[in-house]
Amino acid sequence: MWKSCSSQPIITDMSISPCYRKNGLPSNMRASATISVCWLVVVVSLMVLITVGCDSSSENSLSGMSSHPASTTQPIEAISPLGATKGKNAAMSDDQGRLPRIVAFGDSLTAGFGVAPHQAYPFLLQARLQDAGYQYTVVNAGVSGETTAGGVRRVDWILKSQPSVVILELGANDGLRGQDLQEMASNLRHIVERFQAAKVRILFVGMKIPPNYGQDYTMQFSETYPQIAKELDVPLMPFFLEGVAAETELTQGDGIHPNAKGYKLIVENLLPFITPLLDCASPRCQ
């Protein structure tokens, strides 16, 4: 179990900062000033690294399937299957263009902030799905700094790519900015309902935030995802960073953005949730 920097545990399963580690609780004699500094470092690092790019989603386009890395605010890229091209940014083949699409729709956690495009989870997911006999093109539609409001503005562009499945990972930046949770929930409902109306299958991905905004806010934030999933009858992956957050071997310096090894674990965690939404002719999928 993760434990907080203070002598009192604070919603330890929500902890996604360097203040939360598995290897023991700091001494009860640690001064409160040290605790404050610890959380200050966490908040500053998260705000700088997760909200990079701010809310610039409205200008993104799906047209052309650009080969620019998706960790910027460039148009999103179609991730080619492992081994199908000579370079990681090579254009899709005609066969790949005809495959049904999974769109990974999210913020910097989806975009792959701080790692190479081929190390981000959309690329890794496509390779794992192909190994299992699923023939899909996975599109990285992650934009660093994205909020749920920005996501609402991007839905039309996502739909133009004619996705079969959307993995929706948004909300962390809303929480880290202390935004109104009712507005966040309304945005998420709107996004889900738009995809449902278009007959797009959805995997809804939950998030959690550190407790520095207070127990009530952090609890309400985490409860938003299962409430919407139940209300709109969509499958939910409870926590995108399960087993990764705050693990020094699996994250970058901020304790939240996964490194290459962390993204591999995320894909393994994701597979049991995404595969029931996919069609597969391979005997390995039966």
Summary of the structure (lengths in Angstrom):
residues: 286
radius of gyration: 18.7
end to end distance: 36.0
largest distance: 64.4
contacts: 997
relative contact order: 0.16
helix: 44%
strand: 11%
